[in-house]
């Protein structure tokens, strides 16, 4: 979902209030989008909300770290795909909906992220064992 007009106004208002230069703004956008983009116009609504939280001081570093870990594990197991130059979270969101009963990664709190990451690690371990067993069968 693309960012909302109200989010855009709040984001740019905070950028102006904090007197961030273009490079700092680009770095912030790159951080909240996990390196996907450098322009705020390309942010999703969830990424824009995270950027606003970071700028307004209600950002929780523990949650951000856990989200990054979940994205890294999902990327390892192939749950994140690139589609039209953007990350497609469909497979990960489906997994999270089944596991945590929330629609996507960015709506999980810290405790739910711990559960999600544990489940993702189990999924990764299962896929790794499966690949090793298949490789050993051919030998």
DSSP file (Angstrom, degrees, kcal/mol; ACC not computed):
  #  RESIDUE AA STRUCTURE BP1 BP2  ACC     N-H-->O    O-->H-N    N-H-->O    O-->H-N    TCO  KAPPA ALPHA  PHI   PSI    X-CA   Y-CA   Z-CA
    1    1 A X              0   0    0      0, 0.0    44,-2.8     0, 0.0    45,-0.3   0.000 360.0 360.0 360.0 129.8    0.0    0.0    0.0
    2    2 A X  B     -A   44   0A   0     42,-0.3    42,-0.2     1,-0.1    40,-0.1  -0.312 360.0 -85.9 -71.4 155.5    1.4    3.4   -1.0
    3    3 A X        -     0   0    0     40,-1.3     2,-0.2    38,-0.2    42,-0.1  -0.133  44.9-114.0 -60.0 157.0    1.9    6.1    1.6
    4    4 A X     >  -     0   0    0     41,-0.1     4,-2.3     1,-0.1     5,-0.1  -0.585  16.4-120.0 -93.4 156.0   -0.9    8.4    2.5
    5    5 A X  H  > S+     0   0    0      1,-0.2     4,-2.4     2,-0.2     5,-0.2   0.897 115.7  52.6 -61.6 -40.6   -1.1   12.1    1.9
    6    6 A X  H  > S+     0   0    0      1,-0.2     4,-2.2     2,-0.2    -1,-0.2   0.877 109.1  50.0 -63.9 -37.0   -1.3   12.8    5.6
    7    7 A X  H  > S+     0   0    0      2,-0.2     4,-3.0     1,-0.2    -1,-0.2   0.909 109.1  52.0 -65.4 -41.8    1.8   10.7    6.2
    8    8 A X  H  X S+     0   0    0     -4,-2.3     4,-2.5     1,-0.2     5,-0.2   0.919 110.6  47.4 -61.2 -44.6    3.7   12.6    3.6
    9    9 A X  H  X S+     0   0    0     -4,-2.4     4,-2.0     2,-0.2    -1,-0.2   0.919 114.6  46.2 -63.5 -43.9    2.8   15.9    5.1
   10   10 A X  H  X S+     0   0    0     -4,-2.2     4,-2.5     2,-0.2    -2,-0.2   0.925 112.5  50.9 -64.4 -44.9    3.8   14.7    8.6
   11   11 A X  H  X S+     0   0    0     -4,-3.0     4,-2.3     1,-0.2    -2,-0.2   0.946 114.1  42.2 -58.1 -51.9    7.0   13.2    7.4
   12   12 A X  H  X S+     0   0    0     -4,-2.5     4,-2.1     1,-0.2    -1,-0.2   0.815 111.8  56.1 -70.2 -29.0    8.1   16.3    5.5
   13   13 A X  H  X S+     0   0    0     -4,-2.0     4,-2.5    -5,-0.2    -1,-0.2   0.920 110.0  45.1 -64.5 -43.5    7.0   18.5    8.4
   14   14 A X  H  X S+     0   0    0     -4,-2.5     4,-2.6     2,-0.2    -2,-0.2   0.875 110.0  54.9 -67.3 -37.9    9.2   16.5   10.8
   15   15 A X  H  X>S+     0   0    0     -4,-2.3     5,-2.0    -5,-0.2     4,-0.5   0.933 112.9  43.0 -59.0 -45.8   12.1   16.6    8.3
   16   16 A X  H ><5S+     0   0    0     -4,-2.1     3,-0.6     2,-0.2    -2,-0.2   0.904 113.1  51.6 -66.7 -42.2   11.8   20.4    8.2
   17   17 A X  H 3<5S+     0   0    0     -4,-2.5    -2,-0.2     1,-0.2    -1,-0.2   0.887 114.6  42.4 -62.7 -40.3   11.4   20.7   12.0
   18   18 A X  H 3<5S-     0   0    0     -4,-2.6    -1,-0.2    -5,-0.1    -2,-0.2   0.499 106.9-130.4 -85.6  -4.1   14.5   18.6   12.6
   19   19 A X  T <<5 +     0   0    0     -3,-0.6     2,-0.3    -4,-0.5    -3,-0.2   0.905  40.3 174.7  55.9  47.7   16.4   20.5    9.9
   20   20 A X      < -     0   0    0     -5,-2.0    -1,-0.2    -6,-0.1     2,-0.1  -0.655  23.2-133.6 -82.6 139.3   17.6   17.3    8.2
   21   21 A X     >  -     0   0    0     -2,-0.3     4,-2.2     1,-0.1     5,-0.2  -0.301  31.1 -93.3 -84.6 176.8   19.5   17.7    4.9
   22   22 A X  H  > S+     0   0    0      1,-0.2     4,-2.7     2,-0.2     5,-0.2   0.883 124.1  51.8 -58.9 -42.2   18.9   15.7    1.7
   23   23 A X  H  > S+     0   0    0      1,-0.2     4,-2.2     2,-0.2    -1,-0.2   0.902 110.3  48.0 -64.6 -40.5   21.5   13.1    2.5
   24   24 A X  H  > S+     0   0    0      2,-0.2     4,-2.2     1,-0.2    -1,-0.2   0.894 112.3  50.0 -66.0 -39.4   20.1   12.5    6.0
   25   25 A X  H  X S+     0   0    0     -4,-2.2     4,-2.5     2,-0.2    -2,-0.2   0.927 110.7  49.3 -63.9 -44.9   16.6   12.1    4.5
   26   26 A X  H  X S+     0   0    0     -4,-2.7     4,-2.7     1,-0.2    -2,-0.2   0.900 110.9  50.2 -61.1 -40.9   17.9    9.7    1.9
   27   27 A X  H  X S+     0   0    0     -4,-2.2     4,-2.2     2,-0.2    -1,-0.2   0.897 110.1  50.1 -65.7 -39.9   19.6    7.6    4.5
   28   28 A X  H  X S+     0   0    0     -4,-2.2     4,-2.5     2,-0.2     5,-0.2   0.931 112.5  47.0 -62.1 -46.2   16.5    7.5    6.7
   29   29 A X  H  X S+     0   0    0     -4,-2.5     4,-1.7     1,-0.2     8,-0.3   0.909 111.8  50.9 -63.0 -42.3   14.4    6.4    3.7
   30   30 A X  H  <>S+     0   0    0     -4,-2.7     5,-3.4    -5,-0.2     6,-0.3   0.892 111.1  49.8 -61.9 -39.2   17.0    3.8    2.8
   31   31 A X  H ><5S+     0   0    0     -4,-2.2     3,-1.1     1,-0.2    -2,-0.2   0.931 112.3  44.2 -67.6 -46.5   17.0    2.5    6.4
   32   32 A X  H 3<5S+     0   0    0     -4,-2.5    -1,-0.2     1,-0.2    -2,-0.2   0.755 115.7  48.7 -73.2 -21.7   13.2    2.2    6.7
   33   33 A X  T ><5S-     0   0    0     -4,-1.7     3,-1.1     4,-0.2    -1,-0.2   0.338 112.6-117.6 -96.7   7.6   12.9    0.5    3.3
   34   34 A X  T < 5S-     0   0    0     -3,-1.1    -3,-0.2     1,-0.3    -4,-0.1   0.874  75.3 -51.1  57.7  39.8   15.7   -1.9    4.0
   35   35 A X  T 3 <S+     0   0    0     -5,-3.4    -1,-0.3     2,-0.2    -4,-0.1   0.504 111.1 119.9  82.2   4.4   17.7   -0.5    1.1
   36   36 A X  S <  S-     0   0    0     -3,-1.1     2,-0.3    -6,-0.3    -2,-0.1   0.852  78.8  -1.7 -72.6 -35.4   14.9   -0.7   -1.4
   37   37 A X        -     0   0    0     -8,-0.3    -4,-0.2    -7,-0.1    -2,-0.2  -0.943  42.6-151.9-150.8 168.5   14.7    3.0   -2.2
   38   38 A X  S    S+     0   0    0     -2,-0.3     2,-0.4    -9,-0.1    -9,-0.2   0.366  76.6  79.5-123.9  -0.8   16.1    6.5   -1.4
   39   39 A X  S >  S-     0   0    0    -10,-0.1     3,-1.6     1,-0.1     4,-0.2  -0.914  71.6-139.6-112.4 136.2   13.0    8.6   -2.2
   40   40 A X  G >  S+     0   0    0     -2,-0.4     3,-1.3     1,-0.3   -37,-0.2   0.736  99.0  70.8 -66.1 -20.8   10.1    9.0    0.2
   41   41 A X  G 3  S+     0   0    0      1,-0.2    -1,-0.3   -39,-0.1   -38,-0.2   0.730  96.4  53.1 -68.1 -18.8    7.7    8.8   -2.7
   42   42 A X  G <  S+     0   0    0     -3,-1.6    -1,-0.2   -40,-0.1    -2,-0.2   0.440  86.0 111.2 -93.7  -1.0    8.5    5.1   -3.1
   43   43 A X    <   -     0   0    0     -3,-1.3   -40,-1.3    -4,-0.2     2,-0.1  -0.421  65.1-127.7 -75.1 147.5    7.8    4.2    0.5
   44   44 A X  B  >  -A    2   0A   0    -42,-0.2     4,-2.6    -2,-0.1   -42,-0.3  -0.383  32.4-101.3 -80.7 170.6    4.9    2.0    1.5
   45   45 A X  H  > S+     0   0    0    -44,-2.8     4,-2.1     1,-0.2     5,-0.1   0.884 124.0  49.4 -61.8 -38.5    2.4    3.2    4.2
   46   46 A X  H  > S+     0   0    0    -45,-0.3     4,-2.0     2,-0.2    -1,-0.2   0.902 111.8  47.6 -69.0 -40.6    4.1    1.0    6.8
   47   47 A X  H  > S+     0   0    0      2,-0.2     4,-2.3     1,-0.2    -2,-0.2   0.900 111.6  50.6 -66.3 -39.9    7.6    2.2    5.9
   48   48 A X  H  X S+     0   0    0     -4,-2.6     4,-2.5     2,-0.2    -2,-0.2   0.897 108.5  52.6 -64.5 -39.4    6.4    5.8    6.0
   49   49 A X  H  X S+     0   0    0     -4,-2.1     4,-2.4     1,-0.2    -1,-0.2   0.903 109.5  49.3 -62.3 -40.6    4.8    5.1    9.5
   50   50 A X  H  X S+     0   0    0     -4,-2.0     4,-2.5     2,-0.2    -2,-0.2   0.905 110.1  50.7 -64.4 -41.0    8.2    3.7   10.7
   51   51 A X  H  X S+     0   0    0     -4,-2.3     4,-2.3     2,-0.2    -2,-0.2   0.913 111.1  48.4 -62.8 -42.3   10.0    6.8    9.3
   52   52 A X  H  X S+     0   0    0     -4,-2.5     4,-2.5     2,-0.2     6,-0.2   0.912 110.9  51.2 -64.2 -42.3    7.6    9.1   11.1
   53   53 A X  H  X>S+     0   0    0     -4,-2.4     5,-1.2     1,-0.2     4,-1.0   0.913 110.1  49.8 -60.1 -42.8    8.0    7.1   14.3
   54   54 A X  H  <5S+     0   0    0     -4,-2.5     3,-0.4     1,-0.2    -2,-0.2   0.919 114.1  44.5 -62.6 -43.1   11.8    7.4   14.1
   55   55 A X  H  <5S+     0   0    0     -4,-2.3    -1,-0.2     1,-0.2    -2,-0.2   0.836 114.1  48.7 -72.0 -32.5   11.6   11.1   13.5
   56   56 A X  H  <5S-     0   0    0     -4,-2.5    -1,-0.2    -5,-0.2    -2,-0.2   0.542 113.5-113.8 -88.5  -5.8    9.0   11.7   16.3
   57   57 A X  T  <5S+     0   0    0     -4,-1.0    -3,-0.2    -3,-0.4    -4,-0.1   0.437  89.8 106.7  94.8  -1.2   10.9    9.7   18.9
   58   58 A X      < +     0   0    0     -5,-1.2     2,-0.3    -6,-0.2    -4,-0.2   0.203  46.9 128.2 -95.2  18.1    8.5    6.8   19.4
   59   59 A X        -     0   0    0     -6,-0.9     2,-0.7    -5,-0.2     3,-0.1  -0.547  50.5-148.8 -75.5 133.4   10.7    4.4   17.4
   60   60 A X     >  -     0   0    0     -2,-0.3     4,-2.0     1,-0.1     3,-0.3  -0.912   4.5-163.0-106.5 110.1   11.6    1.1   19.2
   61   61 A X  H  > S+     0   0    0     -2,-0.7     4,-2.3     1,-0.2     5,-0.2   0.824  88.7  59.0 -62.8 -32.7   15.0   -0.1   18.2
   62   62 A X  H  > S+     0   0    0      2,-0.2     4,-2.2     1,-0.2    -1,-0.2   0.921 107.0  46.5 -63.1 -42.8   14.3   -3.6   19.4
   63   63 A X  H  > S+     0   0    0     -3,-0.3     4,-2.6     2,-0.2    -2,-0.2   0.918 112.0  50.6 -65.5 -43.5   11.3   -4.0   17.1
   64   64 A X  H  X S+     0   0    0     -4,-2.0     4,-2.2     1,-0.2    -1,-0.2   0.895 110.6  49.7 -61.6 -40.2   13.3   -2.6   14.1
   65   65 A X  H  X S+     0   0    0     -4,-2.3     4,-2.1     2,-0.2    -1,-0.2   0.907 112.1  47.3 -65.8 -41.7   16.1   -5.1   14.8
   66   66 A X  H  X S+     0   0    0     -4,-2.2     4,-2.5     2,-0.2    -2,-0.2   0.882 110.7  51.9 -67.9 -38.3   13.7   -8.0   15.0
   67   67 A X  H  X S+     0   0    0     -4,-2.6     4,-2.5     2,-0.2    -2,-0.2   0.911 109.8  49.7 -63.4 -41.2   11.9   -6.9   11.8
   68   68 A X  H  X S+     0   0    0     -4,-2.2     4,-2.2     2,-0.2    -2,-0.2   0.899 110.9  49.6 -63.5 -40.1   15.3   -6.8   10.1
   69   69 A X  H  X S+     0   0    0     -4,-2.1     4,-2.4     2,-0.2    -2,-0.2   0.914 110.5  49.8 -65.0 -42.4   16.1  -10.2   11.4
   70   70 A X  H  X S+     0   0    0     -4,-2.5     4,-2.6     1,-0.2    -2,-0.2   0.910 111.3  49.0 -62.8 -42.3   12.8  -11.6   10.2
   71   71 A X  H  X S+     0   0    0     -4,-2.5     4,-2.3     2,-0.2    -1,-0.2   0.893 110.5  51.5 -63.9 -39.1   13.3  -10.1    6.7
   72   72 A X  H  X S+     0   0    0     -4,-2.2     4,-2.1     2,-0.2    -2,-0.2   0.922 112.1  44.9 -64.9 -44.3   16.8  -11.6    6.6
   73   73 A X  H  X S+     0   0    0     -4,-2.4     4,-2.0     2,-0.2    -2,-0.2   0.924 113.1  51.1 -65.2 -43.6   15.6  -15.1    7.4
   74   74 A X  H  <>S+     0   0    0     -4,-2.6     5,-2.8     1,-0.2     6,-0.8   0.881 110.0  50.1 -61.2 -37.5   12.7  -14.7    5.0
   75   75 A X  H ><5S+     0   0    0     -4,-2.3     3,-0.9     4,-0.2    -1,-0.2   0.898 107.3  55.0 -66.6 -40.3   15.2  -13.7    2.3
   76   76 A X  H 3<5S+     0   0    0     -4,-2.1    -2,-0.2     1,-0.2    -1,-0.2   0.880 112.0  42.5 -59.1 -40.1   17.3  -16.7    3.1
   77   77 A X  T 3<5S-     0   0    0     -4,-2.0    -1,-0.2    -5,-0.1    -2,-0.2   0.430 118.3-109.0 -92.1   2.3   14.5  -19.1    2.6
   78   78 A X  T < 5S+     0   0    0     -3,-0.9    -3,-0.2    -4,-0.4    -4,-0.1   0.689  80.2 127.6  83.9  18.5   13.2  -17.4   -0.5
   79   79 A X      < +     0   0    0     -5,-2.8    13,-0.7    -6,-0.2     2,-0.5   0.674  63.8  66.0 -80.9 -16.8   10.0  -15.9    1.0
   80   80 A X        +     0   0    0     -6,-0.8     2,-0.3    11,-0.1     9,-0.2  -0.920  68.0 179.4-106.5 128.2   10.9  -12.4   -0.3
   81   81 A X  E     -B   88   0B   0      7,-1.3     7,-4.0    -2,-0.5     2,-0.5  -0.903  29.7-119.0-124.5 153.2   11.0  -11.9   -4.0
   82   82 A X  E     +B   87   0B   0     -2,-0.3     2,-0.4     5,-0.2     5,-0.2  -0.812  33.7 177.6 -89.9 129.8   11.8   -8.9   -6.2
   83   83 A X  E >   -B   86   0B   0      3,-3.5     3,-1.4    -2,-0.5    -2,-0.0  -0.959  69.3 -17.2-137.5 116.2    8.8   -7.9   -8.4
   84   84 A X  T 3  S-     0   0    0     -2,-0.4     3,-0.1     1,-0.3    -1,-0.1   0.865 127.9 -53.1  56.4  39.4    9.0   -4.9  -10.7
   85   85 A X  T 3  S+     0   0    0      1,-0.2     2,-0.3     0, 0.0    -1,-0.3   0.513 122.3  96.2  78.5   5.2   12.0   -3.5   -8.8
   86   86 A X  E <  S-B   83   0B   0     -3,-1.4    -3,-3.5   -49,-0.0     2,-0.3  -0.901  82.6 -99.8-125.9 155.2   10.2   -3.8   -5.4
   87   87 A X  E     -B   82   0B   0     -2,-0.3     2,-0.7    -5,-0.2    -5,-0.2  -0.580  31.0-144.0 -75.0 130.4   10.3   -6.4   -2.7
   88   88 A X  E     -B   81   0B   0     -7,-4.0    -7,-1.3    -2,-0.3     3,-0.3  -0.868  18.0-178.6 -98.2 112.9    7.2   -8.6   -2.8
   89   89 A X     >  +     0   0    0     -2,-0.7     4,-3.3     1,-0.2     5,-0.3   0.277  48.7 111.0 -92.8   9.4    6.1   -9.5    0.8
   90   90 A X  H  > S+     0   0    0      1,-0.2     4,-2.2     2,-0.2     5,-0.2   0.910  79.8  42.6 -55.4 -51.2    3.2  -11.8   -0.3
   91   91 A X  H  > S+     0   0    0    -12,-0.4     4,-2.1    -3,-0.3    -1,-0.2   0.913 117.6  46.8 -64.0 -42.7    4.7  -15.1    0.9
   92   92 A X  H  > S+     0   0    0    -13,-0.7     4,-2.6    -4,-0.2    -2,-0.2   0.920 112.1  50.4 -65.1 -43.4    6.1  -13.6    4.1
   93   93 A X  H  X S+     0   0    0     -4,-3.3     4,-2.5     2,-0.2    -2,-0.2   0.873 109.4  51.3 -63.8 -36.8    2.7  -11.9    4.9
   94   94 A X  H  X S+     0   0    0     -4,-2.2     4,-2.0    -5,-0.3    -1,-0.2   0.921 111.1  48.3 -63.7 -44.0    0.8  -15.2    4.3
   95   95 A X  H  X S+     0   0    0     -4,-2.1     4,-2.5     1,-0.2    -2,-0.2   0.917 112.9  47.7 -60.7 -44.8    3.2  -17.0    6.7
   96   96 A X  H  X>S+     0   0    0     -4,-2.6     4,-3.2     1,-0.2     5,-0.8   0.882 108.8  54.2 -66.6 -38.7    2.8  -14.2    9.3
   97   97 A X  H  X5S+     0   0    0     -4,-2.5     4,-0.8     6,-0.3    -1,-0.2   0.909 114.3  41.1 -61.6 -41.5   -1.0  -14.3    8.9
   98   98 A X  H  <5S+     0   0    0     -4,-2.0    -2,-0.2    -5,-0.1    -1,-0.2   0.866 124.4  37.5 -72.7 -36.7   -1.1  -18.0    9.6
   99   99 A X  H  <5S+     0   0    0     -4,-2.5    -2,-0.2    -5,-0.2    -3,-0.2   0.921 134.4  15.5 -83.0 -47.0    1.5  -17.9   12.4
  100  100 A X  H  <5S-     0   0    0     -4,-3.2    -3,-0.2     2,-0.2    -2,-0.1   0.456  91.1-124.2-113.4  -3.9    0.7  -14.7   14.2
  101  101 A X  S  <<S+     0   0    0     -4,-0.8     2,-0.3    -5,-0.8    -4,-0.2   0.792  74.1 116.5  62.7  29.2   -2.8  -13.8   13.0
  102  102 A X  S    S-     0   0    0     -6,-0.8    -1,-0.2    -9,-0.1    -2,-0.2  -0.935  72.1-123.6-122.9 150.6   -1.6  -10.3   11.9
  103  103 A X  S    S-     0   0    0     -2,-0.3     2,-0.3    -3,-0.1    -6,-0.3   0.776  82.1  -1.2 -70.2 -26.2   -1.7   -9.2    8.2
  104  104 A X  S >  S-     0   0    0     -8,-0.1     3,-1.5     1,-0.1     4,-0.1  -0.980  72.2 -97.1-158.9 171.0    2.0   -8.3    7.9
  105  105 A X  G >  S+     0   0    0     -2,-0.3     3,-1.4     1,-0.3    -1,-0.1   0.814 112.7  61.4 -58.8 -36.5    5.4   -8.0    9.5
  106  106 A X  G 3  S+     0   0    0      1,-0.3    -1,-0.3   -39,-0.0   -39,-0.0   0.519  97.9  57.5 -78.6  -3.7    5.1   -4.3   10.3
  107  107 A X  G <  S+     0   0    0     -3,-1.5     2,-0.3     2,-0.1    -1,-0.3   0.326  83.6 104.3-104.6   6.6    2.1   -4.7   12.6
  108  108 A X    <   -     0   0    0     -3,-1.4     2,-0.1    -4,-0.1   -41,-0.1  -0.685  62.0-141.9 -88.3 139.4    3.8   -7.2   15.0
  109  109 A X     >  -     0   0    0     -2,-0.3     4,-2.2     1,-0.0     5,-0.2  -0.302  38.9 -86.4 -86.3-177.5    4.9   -6.0   18.4
  110  110 A X  H  > S+     0   0    0      1,-0.2     4,-1.9     2,-0.2     5,-0.1   0.915 126.5  47.4 -60.0 -48.1    8.1   -7.3   20.0
  111  111 A X  H  > S+     0   0    0      1,-0.2     4,-1.7     2,-0.2    -1,-0.2   0.889 113.1  49.3 -63.4 -38.8    6.7  -10.4   21.6
  112  112 A X  H  > S+     0   0    0      1,-0.2     4,-2.6     2,-0.2    -1,-0.2   0.860 107.7  55.2 -67.8 -34.3    4.9  -11.4   18.4
  113  113 A X  H  X S+     0   0    0     -4,-2.2     4,-2.9     2,-0.2     5,-0.2   0.874 103.8  54.5 -65.4 -36.7    8.2  -10.8   16.5
  114  114 A X  H  X S+     0   0    0     -4,-1.9     4,-2.1     2,-0.2    -1,-0.2   0.934 111.4  44.9 -61.0 -45.3   10.0  -13.3   18.8
  115  115 A X  H  X S+     0   0    0     -4,-1.7     4,-2.2     2,-0.2    -2,-0.2   0.918 114.0  50.0 -63.2 -44.5    7.3  -15.9   18.0
  116  116 A X  H  X S+     0   0    0     -4,-2.6     4,-2.6     1,-0.2    -2,-0.2   0.914 110.7  48.3 -61.9 -44.8    7.5  -15.1   14.3
  117  117 A X  H  X S+     0   0    0     -4,-2.9     4,-2.7     2,-0.2    -1,-0.2   0.892 109.7  52.6 -66.3 -39.1   11.3  -15.3   14.1
  118  118 A X  H  X S+     0   0    0     -4,-2.1     4,-2.0    -5,-0.2    -1,-0.2   0.928 111.9  46.1 -60.3 -44.1   11.3  -18.6   16.0
  119  119 A X  H  X S+     0   0    0     -4,-2.2     4,-2.2     2,-0.2    -2,-0.2   0.900 112.3  50.5 -65.7 -40.6    8.8  -20.0   13.4
  120  120 A X  H  X S+     0   0    0     -4,-2.6     4,-2.7     1,-0.2    -2,-0.2   0.895 109.3  51.5 -63.6 -39.8   10.8  -18.6   10.5
  121  121 A X  H  X S+     0   0    0     -4,-2.7     4,-2.7     2,-0.2    -1,-0.2   0.891 109.5  49.8 -65.1 -38.6   14.0  -20.2   11.9
  122  122 A X  H  X S+     0   0    0     -4,-2.0     4,-2.5     2,-0.2    -2,-0.2   0.909 111.0  49.7 -64.4 -41.0   12.2  -23.5   12.1
  123  123 A X  H  X S+     0   0    0     -4,-2.2     4,-2.4     2,-0.2    -2,-0.2   0.922 112.0  48.2 -62.2 -44.3   11.0  -23.1    8.5
  124  124 A X  H  X S+     0   0    0     -4,-2.7     4,-2.5     2,-0.2    -2,-0.2   0.923 111.9  49.1 -62.3 -45.1   14.6  -22.3    7.5
  125  125 A X  H  X S+     0   0    0     -4,-2.7     4,-2.7     2,-0.2     5,-0.2   0.905 110.8  50.6 -61.9 -42.0   16.0  -25.3    9.4
  126  126 A X  H  X S+     0   0    0     -4,-2.5     4,-2.3     1,-0.2    -1,-0.2   0.927 112.4  46.3 -61.2 -46.0   13.4  -27.6    7.8
  127  127 A X  H  X S+     0   0    0     -4,-2.4     4,-2.2     2,-0.2    -2,-0.2   0.877 112.2  51.1 -66.7 -36.7   14.2  -26.4    4.3
  128  128 A X  H  X S+     0   0    0     -4,-2.5     4,-2.5     2,-0.2    -2,-0.2   0.944 111.4  46.9 -64.8 -47.4   18.0  -26.7    4.9
  129  129 A X  H  X S+     0   0    0     -4,-2.7     4,-2.7     1,-0.2    -2,-0.2   0.898 111.6  52.2 -60.5 -40.4   17.6  -30.3    6.2
  130  130 A X  H  X S+     0   0    0     -4,-2.3     4,-2.1    -5,-0.2    -1,-0.2   0.911 110.5  47.2 -62.7 -43.1   15.4  -31.1    3.2
  131  131 A X  H  X S+     0   0    0     -4,-2.2     4,-2.2     2,-0.2    -2,-0.2   0.898 112.6  49.5 -66.0 -40.7   18.0  -29.7    0.8
  132  132 A X  H  X S+     0   0    0     -4,-2.5     4,-2.4     2,-0.2    -2,-0.2   0.926 110.9  49.5 -64.3 -45.0   20.8  -31.6    2.5
  133  133 A X  H  X S+     0   0    0     -4,-2.7     4,-1.6     1,-0.2    -1,-0.2   0.900 111.7  48.7 -61.6 -40.8   18.9  -34.9    2.4
  134  134 A X  H  X S+     0   0    0     -4,-2.1     4,-1.0     1,-0.2    -1,-0.2   0.889 111.5  49.8 -65.8 -38.6   18.1  -34.4   -1.3
  135  135 A X  H  < S+     0   0    0     -4,-2.2     4,-0.5     1,-0.2     3,-0.3   0.882 110.7  49.6 -67.3 -37.8   21.8  -33.7   -2.0
  136  136 A X  H >< S+     0   0    0     -4,-2.4     3,-0.5     1,-0.2    -1,-0.2   0.789 103.2  60.7 -72.6 -27.4   22.9  -36.8   -0.1
  137  137 A X  H 3< S+     0   0    0     -4,-1.6    -1,-0.2     1,-0.2    -2,-0.2   0.834 102.7  51.9 -67.6 -31.4   20.4  -39.0   -2.0
  138  138 A X  T 3<        0   0    0     -4,-1.0    -1,-0.2    -3,-0.3    -2,-0.2   0.647 360.0 360.0 -80.1 -14.1   22.1  -38.2   -5.3
  139  139 A X    <         0   0    0     -3,-0.5    -1,-0.2    -4,-0.5    -2,-0.2   0.463 360.0 360.0 -82.7 360.0   25.6  -39.1   -4.0
